[in-house]
């Protein structure tokens, strides 16, 4: 297994005098699949946005490690960070409304040499190379009509996840990936993610309020509240911790 991980050092972000992230030291993606949980407003999505370059930090650094070799990714553009292998699914549904699901997936398989409408959609050799890969994902997630457009919120959410997986990331950050999905599709998505993580040496960090999913699929869990990481541990250690019960879950869920 390739030893990819993300290290955050002295990362701080504030808006209007309110500190939303204050993280002296944090290592993510040391295990295959990790969870990041916490109440609304804890700063989880902001942390992912800082890591992937969607917003800039007030101070601090983000490093992508492969073994002992580090690359600083803080300050880089979003597309550069993605090319280095750190990719994020979207919390809010985003889609290319005018493209079919197949064409939308094909965009993720294009290199910079392929990125022209003529090459993408006019050259059969490129389409032929993409088709078997796309069919594997269509079959795994039981997409109803990939030759049509994504119509439901669930299909658009699935399509966003597939596009990210097609990029073959080193570290995949998933921001509430199963919101709006029925239980059977949630299981299919997580089964596919686990399989690719094993086969492709991909690390995964999941933000999710579905705690049953977190306890089930994650090897390690980080708990965040008030802009800070307050606790790390196994799912059982985090689930039974009194601080997590008090600040987030409540005794009934615990």
LUMBA-629439 format. One record per residue (C-alpha): x negated, y, z. Coordinates in steps of 0.1 Angstrom, whole numbers, padded with zeros to 4 digits, always signed. Example, Ala and Ser with C-alpha at 12.3 -4.5 7.8 and 13.67 -1.06 7.14 Angstrom:
-0123-0045+0078;-0137-0011+0071;
# end
This chain:
+0000+0000+0000;-0013+0034-0009;-0017+0056+0021;+0003+0087+0011;+0014+0110+0038;+0023+0147+0044;+0007+0168+0072;+0022+0200+0084;+0000+0224+0104;+0011+0256+0121;+0041+0259+0099;+0063+0288+0108;+0093+0305+0090;+0117+0331+0103;+0146+0351+0089;+0156+0385+0103;+0136+0378+0135;+0151+0344+0140;+0125+0316+0139;+0140+0286+0120;+0108+0265+0118;+0079+0265+0143;+0059+0233+0139;+0024+0232+0152;+0016+0197+0139;+0036+0171+0122;+0028+0140+0100;+0056+0127+0078;+0057+0095+0056;+0032+0074+0076;+0057+0046+0074;+0076+0034+0044;+0110+0049+0053;+0114+0076+0080;+0143+0096+0092;+0146+0133+0102;+0176+0140+0123;+0190+0168+0144;+0220+0191+0148;+0232+0215+0121;+0209+0246+0121;+0179+0226+0135;+0157+0236+0105;+0156+0203+0087;+0165+0215+0052;+0143+0245+0057;+0114+0222+0065;+0119+0203+0033;+0122+0235+0013;+0088+0247+0028;+0072+0214+0019;+0084+0214-0017;+0077+0250-0024;+0113+0262-0027;+0106+0288-0001;+0073+0302+0013;+0061+0299+0049;+0052+0329+0070;+0021+0310+0081;+0007+0275+0082;-0002+0248+0057;+0012+0216+0041;-0012+0189+0030;-0006+0158+0008;-0030+0130+0018;-0039+0099-0001;-0061+0080+0023;-0086+0105+0036;-0084+0128+0006;-0062+0159+0012;-0046+0183-0013;-0031+0215+0000;+0003+0219-0016;+0015+0250+0004;+0016+0279-0019;+0019+0258-0051;+0049+0261-0074;+0078+0236-0071;+0069+0219-0104;+0033+0216-0095;+0042+0199-0062;+0065+0176-0080;+0038+0166-0104;+0015+0158-0075;+0042+0134-0063;+0063+0151-0037;+0099+0151-0049;+0132+0161-0032;+0168+0152-0038;+0193+0181-0035;+0216+0185-0006;+0240+0204-0028;+0251+0188-0060;+0233+0200-0091;+0238+0188-0126;+0233+0195-0163;+0270+0200-0171;+0265+0197-0209;+0245+0165-0209;+0256+0129-0206;+0243+0109-0177;+0219+0090-0200;+0205+0122-0215;+0201+0138-0181;+0182+0107-0169;+0160+0108-0200;+0148+0143-0191;+0132+0128-0160;+0112+0104-0181;+0098+0131-0204;+0062+0142-0202;+0052+0178-0210;+0045+0166-0246;+0081+0153-0249;+0098+0184-0236;+0115+0197-0267;+0151+0191-0278;+0139+0176-0310;+0116+0151-0293;+0139+0143-0265;+0171+0137-0284;+0160+0135-0320;+0131+0110-0320;+0143+0074-0317;+0111+0060-0304;+0113+0081-0272;+0149+0071-0267;+0141+0034-0272;+0113+0036-0246;+0137+0052-0221;+0167+0029-0226;+0155-0002-0207;+0144+0019-0177;+0177+0038-0176;+0197+0005-0180;+0181-0009-0149;+0193+0021-0128;+0227+0021-0144;+0231-0016-0135;+0218-0012-0099;+0242+0016-0091;+0271+0004-0112;+0276+0038-0130;+0309+0036-0148;+0301+0053-0181;+0265+0065-0185;+0272+0076-0220;+0297+0102-0206;+0292+0131-0183;+0291+0128-0145;+0326+0139-0134;+0330+0131-0097;+0309+0145-0069;+0297+0109-0061;+0284+0103-0097;+0266+0137-0096;+0250+0128-0063;+0239+0094-0077;+0226+0110-0108;+0205+0134-0088;+0189+0105-0068;+0182+0086-0100;+0165+0115-0117;+0142+0118-0087;+0134+0081-0086;+0126+0082-0123;+0098+0106-0116;+0081+0078-0096;+0073+0100-0066;+0046+0093-0040;+0068+0108-0013;+0105+0112-0018;+0124+0136+0005;+0161+0128+0006;+0184+0156+0019;+0217+0140+0030;+0216+0116+0000;+0248+0097+0008;+0272+0125+0016;+0304+0119-0004;+0296+0084-0013;+0318+0054-0003;+0302+0028+0018;+0295+0003-0010;+0277+0029-0031;+0257+0041+0000;+0245+0005+0005;+0236+0002-0032;+0216+0035-0031;+0197+0025+0000;+0190-0010-0013;+0176+0005-0046;+0155+0031-0026;+0141+0003-0004;+0133-0019-0034;+0115+0009-0052;+0096+0019-0021;+0083-0016-0018;+0075-0021-0055;+0061+0014-0063;+0043+0022-0030;+0067+0051-0025;+0072+0067+0009;+0107+0081+0018;+0118+0107+0044;+0156+0109+0049;+0176+0137+0064;+0210+0123+0073;+0239+0128+0097;+0250+0092+0092;+0231+0079+0121;+0241+0043+0115;+0223+0045+0082;+0192+0060+0099;+0191+0033+0126;+0195+0006+0099;+0170+0017+0072;+0143+0037+0089;+0112+0024+0106;+0104+0057+0124;+0126+0087+0133;+0117+0123+0140;+0142+0144+0160;+0144+0181+0154;+0163+0209+0172;+0159+0247+0174;+0133+0247+0146;+0110+0223+0165;+0101+0186+0163;+0109+0174+0198;+0106+0137+0196;+0093+0108+0174;+0097+0071+0178;+0113+0039+0166;+0151+0041+0159;+0158+0024+0192;+0135+0048+0211;+0151+0079+0196;+0187+0065+0198;+0185+0059+0235;+0165+0090+0244;+0184+0113+0268;+0172+0145+0251;+0187+0133+0218;+0219+0123+0235;+0222+0157+0251;+0213+0179+0222;+0228+0159+0193;+0246+0126+0196;+0266+0126+0228;+0270+0097+0251;+0298+0081+0231;+0277+0076+0200;+0246+0066+0219;
# end
